[in-house]
Amino acid sequence: MAGATSLAILNERIFACERCPRLRSHCAKVARVRRRAYADWEYWGRPVPSFGDPEASVLALGLAPGAHGSNRTGRPFTGDGSGDFLYPVLHEAGFASQPHAVSRNDGMKLAGLWITSVARCAPPGNKPTPEELRNCAPWLDREMSMLKHLRVVVCLGRIAFDGLLAHVIRTGNLNSRSGLVFAHGAEYALPGGLWAIASYHPSLQNTNTGKLTRPMLLKVFMRARELAEAGRTAAPAGQ
Ligand code: SF4
């Protein structure tokens, strides 16, 4: 439970973060103006806390909250097209208690999985700047150090993949990212005992065009489960 408490405290600190003035002002503006379809919603409009099982052995690492998805509902991948694609896959792979994610109070529970992103505030055009990604990186470092059973990171998109490699370099477990190339389904055993699996991001741009299909994403998460279960007999990552 100590891990759960630490992660909850960390989430509260992230909730209050103001390191990126451009992103904070964008999120607040989106929350104020709202989309007509969500006119009755009180938007979250703050940094979006991570979500999941503190005992997780798999981390799903995304890019950033969607303006009218997580920035509205306050939970990763909840309330937009990316989440509508992702959560049914997580349910089928046994990580999520239900396929539909609509709000923080919809009863969703995760088992063995933690979800976060490399930027925790919705960026204009879904594009955080390099400086904003650097600002947010220490939160990821802290969080990953608190996930004591972590074995596998599923990187949803190239920017998440880059963010994970930067984390592993910062923590001293990797000198160079040479040979570590983003490609859907690519998997790498990283020094320190962590596995990385790269996946296309479940954005509408990828899922509507068939670049990422449901079987492709399911295969990624089933492989993550397999690697996590194979690692249960070994020492926890980075220890
Ligand atoms: S993106 Fe991260 S570092 Fe920037 S304000 Fe949001 S929580 Fe803070």
Residues whose N, C-alpha, C, O or C-beta is under 5 A from the ligand:
A	BS01	SF4	I14 C17 E18 R19 C20 P47 A119 R120 C121 E132 N135 C136
